[in-house]
Amino acid sequence: MGDTLEALAAADLDVLSKIEKNHHPVSAAATDEDPHASNSNTTASSNNATDVGGARTPDLRRSPAPSSSSPYHQLEELLEAIRGCTACVEFLPKPPKPVIQVDLASRNARIAILSQAPGAVAHGSGLPFDDASGERLRAWLGVSRQTFYDPALFVIIPMGFCFPGKSSSGDLPPRAECAKLWHDSLLHSLPNVQLKLLIGQYSQKHYLGSKCKKNLTDTVRAYNEYLPEYFPIVHPSPRNVHWEQKNPWFAAEVIPHLQSLVYSIL
């Protein structure tokens, strides 16, 4: 871990000086909030995101540089650093508990699910999408529960790794720090990922940037424009059943294409 901490210091990431050594396994990723929820003060794609009270987040620059050791050792060090991350501890309602579905076997993973942030239940259980949203997502993908939870096939990397807290309308948006600090290094450590599934507006704004359409519905409808690397979809929350009813093309066209693509990749 010494090499990793030296790399972090060289990268001038002041917030990561708080990292504590922790040898517990990284938890699995979690289910997320409704993608149509919005918050004008905090988004995963904001460069200067603020918490609900208006306090600035730490100044973040880039992910830690990989060490010169083997790829598996680099990934192990990276996961240990994530386990100990306290970059936004002062803004969280609960102690930090990064929840992602990545382990050393994930260097063979073919599909990355880039979701939103863990909810309160997942913060406690550490199990990703273990609810009605997860059942719908697995149906959309056309995979079994066993396949979905195999980190050698699927990795789950939310935009925010920790439960962000509640608002009057649901969960708060994911914190901005995680994507800035960890996403590039994690995805660089997963060389066999062929498809990145972008669930909801936060991951779509982060990864598609100016290529996003005027709203989430139009971005999802134009999913073909982002292939073969990205596949944007709406969040599988049961709260979006009404959205699906208003947009029957999603079930008729998008889901069959997604299932066919997943089948061909796996």
N, C-alpha and C positions, 0 to 999 in steps of 0.2 A: 504494500500500500504506500510505502515511502516514495517510490517513483511517481505514483499518481499524484500525491500531495505536492511534490516538487514541481510537477508539470502544472498543477493548478496555480501554484504561487507564481510561476513564470508567466502564466497567462493573465496575471493581475486580477484574479477573480476574488475580490475581497470577501464577498458573501460566503464563499465556500471555505473560508478559514475556520468556520464553525463545524465543519464535518467531523463527526465522532466515529470511531471505529465500531463497527457493528457486524457481528458474524451470523446474524439470522438470515434465512433465505429471503429473497425478494418475493413479496406477495404477488398474486395474480392481479390483473387489471380489473377495473370495476365498471359497472353500468353508469350511464351518464344522464344528465338532465335533458329536457326537451330541447331540440336544436332551435326552436323558434323563440326561446327565451332570450331576452336581450338586456344589457346593462350598459348605459352610456359611459360609466366610469371605469369598468374593468372588462377587457377582452383579452383573449389569448394572443391576438395579433398586434396589440398595441405596444409601441416601443417604450412608452412611459406610462404603463398601466398604474392605476391607483386602486386602493381598496375602497370599500363602500363608504368609509368615512373621509376619503380624500387624501390619505397618506400615500406618499410615493413608494413604489417598490424599490428594491435595491438596484443599483446600476449594474446591469449584466452585459457582458461583452461577447463571450463565445464559450463553447464547450471546452472541457479540458483536452489538451493534446494527448493522443495515444502514446503509450510508452513504446520502447523498442523491443519489447518481448514478443512472444508468440501471440497470434490473434486470439487464442482462447484465454491466455493470461490477461491480455488487454481487456477483453470483455469481462472477465472476472473482476478485475480492478475497477472497471467502470460501474459494474453493478454494486460493488461494495461502496463506491463513492455515492451512488444514488441512495443506497440504504441510509447513509449518514447525512444526507442533505438536509440543511435547516435554512435554506436561502430565504424562505418567506414565512418562517415560524411565527413571527410577530403578527401576521395577518390571518393566521388559521384559527378556526374555532376549537380544534382538537390538536393534540401533539402530532407532529409530522409522521406520516406513515405512507411513504410512496408505494403505490400499488400498480405494478406492471406485470405483464406475462412475458417474461424474457428469462432464459437461462442459457447455459453453455450449449445445450442442444439446439438453441434457436439460430445458431449459425447456419443450420440447414433449412430454416423456415422459408416458406415460399410466399406467404401473404402477411402483410402488416395491417392490422386494424388500428387506425388512428382516430381515436374517439374523443370524448370530451373530458370528463373528470369523474372520479369515484363519488358515489352517493354515500350517505351516512351508513346504510346497511353494509355496503361493500367495504367501507372503511373498517368496519368491525370484522367482517368475515374474510376479506381478502380474495373473494371469488368473483371473477369477472362475469358480468351479465347473467347472474344467477337469479333471474326474475322474469317477468312477462316480456320485458324488452329483449332479454337474451333468447327467449324461446322464439320470438318473432325474427330476430336476427339470424339464428341458426336455420330457421325455415327459409328465409330469404337466400341464405348461402347454399342451402341444400346439403348441410352436413350434420352429422350426429353430434351429440354432446361430447362424446369421447374424442372425436376428431377436432372439435372446436377447442378443447382444452389441452391439446397436444402442442407444447411450445416448440416442437420441432417442425410443426406445420404452420401454426398461426402464432404471431406475436401480437400482443395488445399493448399499445403505447398511447395513453391518453394525452391530450394537450396539457392537462394539469394532473400531476401524479397523486395529489392529496385532496381529500374532501375540502371544498372551498367554503362551505357554510351555506346557510339558508337565506333566502330573501322572502318577501311577501308572496311571491308567485312561484316559488320552487327553489331549486339549488342556485347558488350564485354561479356566474361564469367561471371557467377554469382560470387559475392564476397564470399570469404570463411568463413567470420565471422558468418553468420546466421546459417549455419548448425551446427557449433561448439557450438554456444551459445544456440540455441533454439530448435533444432529438437528433441533431447532426451526428454526434458521436455514436449514439445507439444504432442509427440506420447504417452508418459507415461500418459498424461491427457485424452487420447482418448481410453478407454479400450475396445471398441467394434469394433475397426478396424480389419477387417479380411483379407484385401488384400491391398498391397502397390503397386501402379502402378508406375513404374520407367520410366519416360519419358526422353530419351536422355542420353548421355554419362556421364554427371556430377552426376546425381542421381545414375546411375548404378555403377560408380566408387566408390562413397561414401558408398553405402549400400552393394554392392556385393564384393567390394575390390578385393582380389586375385582370387575370383571365376569368375570374368569377363573373357571373352574369349579374343582373340588377337585383336578383333575390335568390334565395335557396332553391325555390321551385324551378326557376329557369336554369340554374347551374346543374341540377340533377337531370333535368330534361335533356341537357346538352352533354351528357356523360360521355358520349362517343368522342367528343373533341379532346378529352383528357386521357384517353387510352393511348398506349398500353400501360403507362405508369400509374395513373390515378383513376379511381372509380368513385365519384361522389354520390352519396345516397342520403336520404332523410334519416333522422334518428328513428329507430324501431320502437320507440315508446308507444304504448297503447293510446296515449293522448293524441297521437298523430293518425288515428284511424279516420277521423273526419277529413284530414288532408288527403289520405289515400282515396277516400270516396269521391273527393272533388277532382282527383287526378288519376283516373283509371288507367292511364297509359303506364303508370309506374308498375303496377302488377302485371299488366299485359305485355309490356315490352322490356322494361328495365330489369325486373327480377329474373325472367328467363335468361337474358343475356348474362347477368351476373352469375347465375348458377352454372351456366355452360362454361364460363370463363374459369370459375373456381374449380370445376371438375377437370378441365384441361390442364390446369396448373398443378393440382395435387396428384 
